[in-house]
Amino acid sequence: MKVLVINCGSSSLKYQLIDSETEQVLAKGLCERIGIDGRLTHRPTGKDKVEIEAPMPNHTEAVSLVLKHLTDPEVGVIGSLEEIGAVGHRIVHGGEKFASSTVLTDEVIAEIEKVSDLAPLHNPANLIGIRACMELMPGVPMVGVFDTAFHQTMPEVAYLYGLPYEYYEKYGVRRYGFHGTSHSFVSKRVAEILGKDVKELKTIVCHLGNGASICAVCGGKSVDTSMGFTPLEGLVMGTRSGDLDPAILEYVAGKENLTLAQIETVLNKKSGVAGVSGVSSDFRDLGKAAEEGNHRAAVAVDMFAYRVAKYVGAYAAAMNGVDVIAFTAGIGENDISMRAKILSYLGFLGVKLDAEKNNIRGEERVISTEDSTVLAMVVPTNEELAICRETVALV
């Protein structure tokens, strides 16, 4: 079966067409600036990349353009749309309703709409992509794969906040966690690489990118994760603040004469390592600036490593032990020095870094020494493949 995987943002649309039997990517691409002017980058496997500027007033037009290129005689990879057996959609927030991937029906879509206020920047865009595909591919089964679903196995002690309980009962205020598709994929892949049953392992997955989160996976299930009610909680990230004293919000709002909405913008878009360093949210830029003597850039890098190590230590305690620490996503897979900084804090767990093995980018590998009692690994994530697998399993 050929599965089209769609990841729809407010003004963008990422896609991959995957042959589920071979798990080969047949084509992938990105539509950008939807609703503005429109740009498509289409990458068919084995053929030249295509880049075009084209009007995309809405997501339906963007999906239409993607389908046109997938079936184009010259740059396409399939003869007709009939070859697409199913579509898998990434959906950011499923609330408490969805603990697993789900075939999309009118009733399911209505439930997704109900929790859209929990992810106002993401769910509405996800729904637009779903409706666009349904309009252009009527009868093709659609599946929703939720970022939050993997974390629905967390116990109450992990997901409840120390707030009046009625806020949870009335408004659903609790830890939901994100990056669930990635955490699920990587924890399963760790078990495959090691030749073990995932139910036998205690794994801490470090999904480290511009958005970053840590997940404690015990016996194949998420038992705690660093992102919370929103993706703002947890680690210091590219532009997000991560954990902080909530009293700071009123204090800074008063000093700077800012509204709550403006404060939220600061926390999401002007904080993190970008805010601390004053340089960039890109760790490559920060590393270069630190080498040139920029103290704030150096502090931002060290701060990130420190926070990651603290969460790893906390989750080792939460699971009463850990077998594997797995690094994934942009920074986790590619930043050699960052992995070394993080692991330098964790010797007490019994993990020892092998510097030569760690000298890799984007490859699967155990990077700890043979005498380490806790393994450290690099495992590239593949959320699109995970969505494809979930979709095939359901349809």
C-alpha positions as CSV (number, residue, x, y, z in Angstrom):
1,M,0.0,0.0,0.0
2,K,1.2,3.5,-0.8
3,V,0.5,5.9,2.1
4,L,0.5,9.7,1.9
5,V,1.7,11.3,5.1
6,I,0.5,14.9,5.7
7,N,1.8,17.3,8.3
8,C,-0.2,20.5,8.0
9,G,0.8,23.8,9.6
10,S,-0.9,27.2,9.6
11,S,0.9,28.3,6.4
12,S,2.8,25.2,5.4
13,L,2.3,21.5,4.4
14,K,4.9,18.8,4.6
15,Y,4.3,15.5,2.9
16,Q,5.8,12.1,2.1
17,L,4.5,9.3,-0.1
18,I,5.7,6.0,1.4
19,D,5.5,2.4,0.1
20,S,4.4,0.7,3.2
21,E,5.6,-2.7,2.1
22,T,9.2,-1.6,1.5
23,E,9.0,1.5,3.8
24,Q,10.7,3.4,1.0
25,V,10.0,7.1,0.6
26,L,8.8,7.5,-3.0
27,A,8.6,11.3,-2.8
28,K,8.6,14.1,-0.2
29,G,8.2,17.8,-0.2
30,L,7.0,21.0,1.4
31,C,4.5,23.7,0.5
32,E,5.3,27.0,2.1
33,R,3.7,30.5,2.3
34,I,0.1,29.1,1.9
35,G,-2.3,32.0,1.8
36,I,0.5,34.4,0.9
37,D,2.1,33.6,-2.5
38,G,3.0,29.9,-2.4
39,R,6.1,27.9,-2.9
40,L,6.4,24.1,-3.5
41,T,9.6,22.0,-3.1
42,H,9.0,18.5,-4.5
43,R,11.6,15.8,-4.1
44,P,10.8,12.6,-6.1
45,T,13.2,9.7,-5.2
46,G,15.5,9.1,-8.1
47,K,14.6,12.2,-10.0
48,D,15.6,15.9,-9.9
49,K,14.1,18.2,-7.2
50,V,11.4,20.5,-8.4
51,E,11.0,24.1,-7.0
52,I,8.1,26.3,-8.1
53,E,6.4,29.4,-7.1
54,A,2.6,28.9,-7.4
55,P,-0.5,30.5,-6.0
56,M,-1.7,28.7,-2.9
57,P,-4.6,30.8,-1.5
58,N,-5.6,27.9,0.8
59,H,-4.6,24.4,1.9
60,T,-7.0,22.7,-0.6
61,E,-5.0,24.3,-3.4
62,A,-1.7,23.3,-1.8
63,V,-2.9,19.6,-1.5
64,S,-4.1,19.8,-5.1
65,L,-0.7,20.9,-6.3
66,V,1.0,18.1,-4.3
67,L,-1.3,15.5,-5.8
68,K,-0.7,17.0,-9.3
69,H,3.1,16.6,-8.9
70,L,2.9,13.1,-7.4
71,T,1.0,12.0,-10.6
72,D,2.9,14.2,-13.1
73,P,4.3,12.1,-16.0
74,E,7.8,13.7,-15.6
75,V,8.3,14.4,-11.9
76,G,5.6,12.1,-10.4
77,V,6.1,8.7,-8.8
78,I,2.6,7.2,-9.3
79,G,0.4,6.8,-12.3
80,S,-2.8,8.0,-10.7
81,L,-4.3,8.9,-7.3
82,E,-6.0,5.5,-7.2
83,E,-2.5,4.1,-6.1
84,I,-2.8,6.0,-2.8
85,G,-4.4,3.6,-0.4
86,A,-4.6,5.8,2.7
87,V,-3.6,9.2,4.1
88,G,-2.0,9.6,7.5
89,H,-2.4,13.0,9.2
90,R,-0.2,14.3,12.0
91,I,-2.5,15.9,14.6
92,V,-0.8,17.8,17.4
93,H,-3.5,17.5,20.2
94,G,-5.9,14.8,20.9
95,G,-6.7,15.8,24.5
96,E,-7.8,12.9,26.7
97,K,-10.1,11.5,24.1
98,F,-7.5,9.9,21.9
99,A,-5.0,7.5,23.4
100,S,-4.1,6.0,20.1
101,S,-4.3,6.7,16.3
102,T,-7.8,6.8,14.9
103,V,-9.6,6.5,11.6
104,L,-10.9,9.9,10.8
105,T,-14.7,10.2,10.7
106,D,-17.1,13.2,11.1
107,E,-17.5,12.3,14.7
108,V,-13.7,12.1,15.3
109,I,-13.2,15.4,13.5
110,A,-15.8,17.0,15.8
111,E,-13.9,15.7,18.8
112,I,-10.6,17.1,17.5
113,E,-12.3,20.5,17.0
114,K,-13.5,20.4,20.7
115,V,-9.9,20.3,21.9
116,S,-8.6,22.9,19.4
117,D,-8.4,25.5,22.1
118,L,-5.7,23.4,23.8
119,A,-3.6,23.8,20.6
120,P,-4.9,26.9,18.8
121,L,-1.9,27.3,16.6
122,H,-1.8,23.6,15.4
123,N,-5.1,21.7,15.5
124,P,-7.1,24.1,13.3
125,A,-4.3,23.9,10.6
126,N,-4.3,20.1,11.0
127,L,-8.1,20.0,10.4
128,I,-7.8,22.2,7.3
129,G,-5.3,19.7,5.9
130,I,-7.7,16.8,6.7
131,R,-10.7,18.5,5.1
132,A,-8.6,19.4,2.0
133,C,-7.6,15.8,1.5
134,M,-11.1,14.5,2.1
135,E,-12.4,16.9,-0.6
136,L,-9.8,15.9,-3.2
137,M,-9.6,12.2,-2.4
138,P,-13.1,11.1,-1.5
139,G,-13.4,7.6,-0.3
140,V,-9.7,7.2,0.6
141,P,-9.4,6.2,4.2
142,M,-7.8,8.9,6.5
143,V,-6.1,8.3,9.8
144,G,-5.2,10.8,12.5
145,V,-2.0,10.2,14.5
146,F,-1.8,12.3,17.6
147,D,1.4,13.8,19.2
148,T,-0.3,13.5,22.6
149,A,-1.6,9.9,22.3
150,F,1.6,8.1,23.3
151,H,1.6,10.0,26.6
152,Q,-2.0,9.0,27.6
153,T,-0.4,6.1,29.6
154,M,1.1,8.5,32.2
155,P,-0.2,8.0,35.7
156,E,-2.1,10.7,37.6
157,V,0.9,11.6,39.7
158,A,2.8,12.5,36.5
159,Y,0.0,14.4,34.6
160,L,-1.8,16.3,37.3
161,Y,-0.6,19.8,38.3
162,G,-0.7,21.2,41.9
163,L,-3.7,23.3,41.1
164,P,-7.4,23.1,42.2
165,Y,-8.6,19.8,40.9
166,E,-11.7,21.4,39.4
167,Y,-9.5,23.1,36.8
168,Y,-8.6,19.6,35.5
169,E,-12.2,18.4,35.7
170,K,-13.7,21.5,34.0
171,Y,-11.0,22.6,31.6
172,G,-8.7,19.6,31.1
173,V,-5.7,21.4,32.7
174,R,-3.1,18.7,32.9
175,R,0.2,17.5,31.4
176,Y,-0.4,16.2,27.9
177,G,3.1,16.0,26.5
178,F,4.1,16.2,22.8
179,H,6.5,14.7,20.3
180,G,4.7,11.4,21.2
181,T,5.1,9.9,17.7
182,S,8.9,10.5,17.9
183,H,9.2,9.1,21.4
184,S,7.2,6.1,20.5
185,F,9.2,5.4,17.3
186,V,12.6,5.8,19.0
187,S,11.8,3.7,22.0
188,K,10.6,0.9,19.8
189,R,13.6,1.2,17.5
190,V,16.0,1.1,20.5
191,A,14.5,-2.3,21.4
192,E,14.8,-3.5,17.8
193,I,18.5,-2.5,17.6
194,L,19.3,-4.2,20.9
195,G,17.3,-7.3,20.0
196,K,15.1,-7.0,23.1
197,D,11.4,-6.8,23.9
198,V,10.5,-3.1,24.4
199,K,8.5,-4.3,27.5
200,E,11.8,-5.3,29.1
201,L,13.4,-1.8,28.8
202,K,13.5,1.4,30.7
203,T,14.4,4.0,28.1
204,I,14.8,7.8,28.4
205,V,14.3,9.4,24.9
206,C,15.9,12.8,24.5
207,H,14.1,14.5,21.5
208,L,16.4,17.5,21.1
209,G,15.6,20.0,18.4
210,N,14.5,23.6,18.3
211,G,11.5,22.2,20.2
212,A,12.8,19.7,22.7
213,S,11.4,17.2,25.2
214,I,12.4,14.2,27.3
215,C,10.3,11.1,27.8
216,A,10.5,8.3,30.3
217,V,9.4,5.1,28.5
218,C,9.0,2.1,30.9
219,G,8.0,-1.2,29.3
220,G,7.1,0.5,26.1
221,K,4.8,3.1,27.7
222,S,5.3,6.8,28.4
223,V,5.2,7.3,32.2
224,D,6.4,10.9,32.2
225,T,7.5,13.7,29.8
226,S,8.8,17.1,30.0
227,M,6.4,19.1,27.9
228,G,3.2,19.8,29.7
229,F,-0.2,21.4,29.1
230,T,1.5,23.1,26.1
231,P,4.9,22.6,24.4
232,L,6.2,25.5,26.4
233,E,7.0,23.6,29.6
234,G,10.1,21.6,30.2
235,L,13.5,22.2,28.7
236,V,15.0,25.5,27.7
237,M,14.5,25.3,23.9
238,G,15.4,27.4,20.8
239,T,13.0,30.2,21.6
240,R,10.8,28.7,24.4
241,S,11.6,29.4,28.0
242,G,10.8,26.0,29.4
243,D,10.3,25.7,33.2
244,L,10.1,28.9,35.2
245,D,8.6,30.4,38.3
246,P,5.0,31.4,37.3
247,A,5.2,34.5,39.5
248,I,7.8,35.9,37.0
249,L,5.0,36.5,34.5
250,E,3.1,39.1,36.6
251,Y,6.4,40.6,37.8
252,V,7.7,41.2,34.2
253,A,4.3,42.2,32.9
254,G,4.2,44.9,35.4
255,K,7.7,46.1,34.8
256,E,7.4,46.0,31.0
257,N,3.7,47.0,30.8
258,L,2.9,43.9,28.8
259,T,-0.4,42.0,28.5
260,L,-0.7,38.3,29.2
261,A,-0.8,37.6,25.5
262,Q,2.4,39.6,25.0
263,I,4.1,37.8,27.8
264,E,3.1,34.5,26.2
265,T,4.7,35.6,23.0
266,V,7.9,36.4,24.8
267,L,7.9,33.0,26.5
268,N,7.3,31.2,23.2
269,K,9.2,33.2,20.6
270,K,11.8,35.4,22.4
271,S,13.1,33.2,25.1
272,G,15.1,30.0,25.3
273,V,18.7,29.9,24.1
274,A,17.9,32.7,21.7
275,G,16.8,35.0,24.6
276,V,19.7,34.0,26.9
277,S,22.4,34.3,24.2
278,G,21.0,37.2,22.2
279,V,22.6,35.5,19.2
280,S,20.4,32.8,17.8
281,S,18.2,29.8,18.4
282,D,20.5,27.7,16.2
283,F,23.0,25.7,18.2
284,R,25.5,25.9,15.3
285,D,25.5,29.7,15.6
286,L,25.7,29.5,19.4
287,G,28.7,27.1,19.2
288,K,30.6,29.4,16.9
289,A,29.8,32.5,19.0
290,A,30.9,30.7,22.1
291,E,34.2,29.7,20.5
292,E,34.7,33.4,19.6
293,G,34.4,34.3,23.3
294,N,30.7,35.2,23.6
295,H,29.9,34.4,27.2
296,R,26.1,34.5,26.9
297,A,26.2,32.1,24.0
298,A,28.4,29.7,26.0
299,V,26.1,29.9,29.0
300,A,23.0,29.2,26.8
301,V,24.7,26.0,25.4
302,D,25.7,24.8,28.9
303,M,22.3,25.7,30.3
304,F,20.6,23.5,27.7
305,A,22.9,20.5,28.5
306,Y,22.4,21.0,32.2
307,R,18.6,21.0,31.9
308,V,18.6,17.9,29.8
309,A,20.8,16.1,32.3
310,K,18.5,17.1,35.2
311,Y,15.5,15.7,33.4
312,V,17.3,12.5,32.6
313,G,18.3,12.1,36.3
314,A,14.7,12.8,37.4
315,Y,13.3,10.2,35.0
316,A,15.8,7.6,36.1
317,A,14.3,8.1,39.5
318,A,10.8,8.0,38.2
319,M,11.4,4.6,36.7
320,N,13.6,3.4,39.5
321,G,16.4,2.9,37.0
322,V,17.3,3.3,33.3
323,D,18.7,0.9,30.7
324,V,19.1,3.2,27.7
325,I,19.5,7.0,27.1
326,A,18.6,7.7,23.4
327,F,19.3,10.9,21.6
328,T,17.2,11.9,18.6
329,A,16.0,14.9,16.5
330,G,18.2,17.6,15.0
331,I,20.5,18.4,18.0
332,G,20.3,14.9,19.5
333,E,21.3,13.2,16.2
334,N,23.9,15.7,15.0
335,D,25.5,17.7,17.8
336,I,28.4,15.7,19.0
337,S,29.6,18.1,21.6
338,M,26.1,18.5,23.1
339,R,25.7,14.8,23.6
340,A,29.1,14.7,25.4
341,K,28.1,17.7,27.6
342,I,24.9,16.0,28.6
343,L,26.5,12.6,29.3
344,S,29.3,14.2,31.4
345,Y,26.7,14.8,34.1
346,L,25.4,11.2,34.1
347,G,28.3,9.1,35.1
348,F,26.5,8.3,38.4
349,L,24.0,6.3,36.4
350,G,26.8,4.1,35.0
351,V,26.9,5.5,31.5
352,K,30.4,6.1,30.0
353,L,30.8,7.9,26.7
354,D,33.0,6.5,24.0
355,A,34.3,9.6,22.3
356,E,35.2,7.8,19.1
357,K,31.8,6.2,18.8
358,N,30.1,9.5,19.5
359,N,31.8,11.1,16.5
360,I,28.8,10.6,14.2
361,R,25.9,12.6,12.9
362,G,22.5,11.1,11.9
363,E,23.5,7.5,12.3
364,E,22.1,4.7,14.5
365,R,24.8,3.7,17.0
366,V,25.5,2.8,20.6
367,I,27.9,5.6,21.7
368,S,28.7,4.4,25.2
369,T,31.6,2.1,26.2
370,E,31.2,-1.6,26.4
371,D,31.5,-1.6,30.2
372,S,28.7,1.0,30.6
373,T,25.9,-0.4,32.8
374,V,23.5,2.1,31.0
375,L,23.7,2.4,27.3
376,A,23.8,5.7,25.4
377,M,22.5,5.6,21.8
378,V,21.9,7.8,18.8
379,V,18.7,6.8,17.1
380,P,17.4,9.1,14.2
381,T,13.7,9.7,14.5
382,N,11.3,9.1,11.6
383,E,7.9,10.4,12.5
384,E,6.6,10.1,8.9
385,L,7.4,6.4,8.9
386,A,5.7,6.0,12.3
387,I,2.6,7.7,11.0
388,C,2.7,5.5,7.9
389,R,2.9,2.3,10.1
390,E,0.0,3.5,12.3
391,T,-2.1,4.3,9.3
392,V,-1.5,0.8,7.7
393,A,-2.3,-0.9,11.0
394,L,-5.7,0.8,11.1
395,V,-6.8,0.6,7.5
